Amino acid sequence: MIVALAVLSGACAQGDDDAGTGSSASTTGATAESAGDPGAAALPEPVQQLDIDATEYTFEITPDPSGGLAPGWTLLKFRNVGAEAHQVMFARLKDGVDMAALAAAGANDSSGSAAIEFVDMLGGVSYIAAGHDTTALVNLPEGVVLAMCYVPDADGVAHALMGMTTTLTVAAPADGAPPSAVAPLDEEVLGTIRLAEGGYEIPEDLGRGWYHVENTDTALHELALMRLAEPVDDDQVAALVEDLAANETPQVGLDAVGGLGAISAGFDGYLYLDLAAGDYLAVDFMPDPGTPRPHLLDGYYATFRV
């Protein structure tokens, strides 16, 4: 999960004045599909909302989740109020997994590869630069759920290993009372982004609005989106990917604008996009269980234009 984002600027935020409905041409490693996918026409109704502020190296979550969270679709409003890039990824402990075993497996492993086999990755918000915010929907199942940031610092140490992890209890209310009311999201889903076996499948038109993100592969993947400071050719993209995987400062300027956090095979989530016009890179920093090598080094990345 290592990426050289601690040094990236915040010049190209989602929500810029020139964001909106420009067309998007998928290029490296991406397959275009039609927006307005009839299979994802309606947003699920959220059972609760969490406002999450991230800084070095903590999450401030409102309302206070210490009393427990309801299972179901949860609306995330994520803001990076720190100086470094951050994310929030949610992971549920698999049945029968002991927290001590998970902690022992993950200790001193900034790649996260040793701990992946113990959890289901549920999504969340991927890498986002300082001063930015984004919105997503994550489906929280009952059980013990971890909220964590695996963005590394300049020395390559994941923020989660510095304490940027929160343990959440997700359970139906014992008294049967419904969770706090959340206003329905009266918006249509514009299209689907698939994390497929052959790479990203990205709609040709990425207008402002909600997108369904689903993992149809057998491996877990994430959708980390970065705006490029300039167009790049294939050789530059290859060099850029190598730099990111090595946690080195890339030669092409990048701005992390969010995306959907890692989701295991068969899982899905929803992401609100408001991308400024420009060139973008979608990358997957996730490794396979027990193997620190990130997927982007095996070609799981794509460039596209908005």
C-alpha positions, 0 to 999 in steps of 0.5 A, spaced: 500 500 500 506 504 499 505 510 495 509 517 495 504 521 497 507 525 503 510 530 498 504 531 493 501 538 492 494 540 493 493 544 487 488 540 483 482 538 488 475 535 487 470 540 486 474 546 482 470 551 479 472 547 472 469 540 474 463 537 471 461 534 465 467 533 460 468 527 456 473 522 459 477 518 454 480 511 457 487 509 455 492 505 458 489 499 461 482 501 462 476 499 458 470 504 457 463 503 458 457 507 457 455 511 463 448 510 466 449 503 467 442 500 468 444 495 473 446 501 478 440 506 477 439 507 484 443 509 490 442 505 497 439 508 502 444 510 508 442 508 515 447 513 518 452 518 516 459 519 519 463 525 518 471 524 518 476 529 519 483 526 518 490 529 520 497 526 523 495 521 525 488 520 527 481 520 525 476 525 528 469 521 527 462 525 528 458 522 531 462 519 536 462 511 534 464 508 541 457 507 542 456 502 536 454 503 529 448 500 525 450 495 520 448 497 513 450 502 508 453 508 511 454 515 508 462 518 509 464 525 509 471 525 509 476 531 510 483 531 510 485 537 515 492 534 516 498 536 512 499 529 509 495 525 504 490 520 508 485 515 507 480 511 510 479 504 509 474 499 512 476 492 514 471 487 517 475 481 521 473 475 518 469 470 523 474 466 528 479 471 527 483 474 533 485 481 534 491 479 537 493 474 531 491 480 526 495 485 530 501 480 530 501 479 523 500 486 521 506 489 526 511 493 522 508 491 515 507 497 512 504 494 505 499 491 509 500 484 505 501 480 512 494 482 515 489 482 508 488 474 509 484 476 516 479 481 513 474 483 508 476 490 505 469 494 505 471 500 501 472 507 504 476 513 501 482 512 497 488 517 498 486 524 498 491 530 499 491 535 504 485 540 504 481 536 500 474 532 501 470 527 498 464 523 499 463 515 499 458 510 501 460 503 504 456 497 507 458 496 514 456 488 516 455 486 523 462 485 527 468 488 528 470 493 523 477 497 523 478 504 520 485 505 518 490 509 514 495 506 510 498 512 506 506 512 508 510 518 511 516 520 507 520 514 510 515 509 508 511 507 514 504 507 514 500 511 518 496 505 521 502 503 524 503 510 527 496 509 531 491 511 525 487 506 526 480 506 529 476 499 532 468 500 531 463 495 533 457 494 528 451 491 531 444 491 530 441 495 536 439 491 542 432 494 543 431 494 536 430 501 535 432 504 528 439 508 527 439 515 527 435 518 521 439 520 515 436 524 509 435 519 503 440 520 497 435 523 492 440 522 486 441 517 480 447 513 479 451 515 473 455 509 471 459 503 474 466 503 475 469 495 475 475 493 478 475 487 473 480 481 472 483 485 466 484 492 469 479 498 470 473 499 466 471 506 466 465 510 463 467 514 457 463 520 461 465 521 468 460 527 469 459 530 476 455 525 481 455 518 484 458 512 481 457 504 483 464 501 484 464 493 484 470 488 484 468 483 479 475 480 480 478 474 484 483 479 488 482 485 492 483 492 488 482 499 490 481 505 486 486 511 487 485 517 483 490 522 481 490 528 477 496 529 473 499 536 472 500 534 464 499 529 459 503 523 459 505 518 454 506 510 455 513 511 457 512 516 462 506 512 465 511 506 466 516 511 470 511 514 474 508 507 476 515 505 478 516 511 482 510 510 486 511 503 488 518 505 490 515 511 494 519 516 491 517 523 488 515 522 481 517 526 476 510 528 473 506 532 478 500 529 481 495 531 486 491 525 490 483 527 489 480 520 492 477 514 490 474 508 493 478 504 498 480 497 497 474 492 496 475 485 496 473 480 491 465 480 490 464 487 494 462 494 492 461 501 494 459 508 491 463 514 490 461 521 488 466 524 483 467 531 481 473 531 477 476 538 474 478 537 467 484 534 466 488 528 465 488 522 471 491 516 473 487 510 476 492 506 480 491 500 485 496 500 491 494 493 494 498 487 494 496 480 495 496 476 501 503 475 504 506 478 498 508 486 499 508 487 491 503 492 489 498 490 483 500 497 480 507 493 478 503 488 475 499 493 470 493 494 474 493 502 473 490 506 467 490 513 465 484 517 462 482 524 461 476 528 463 
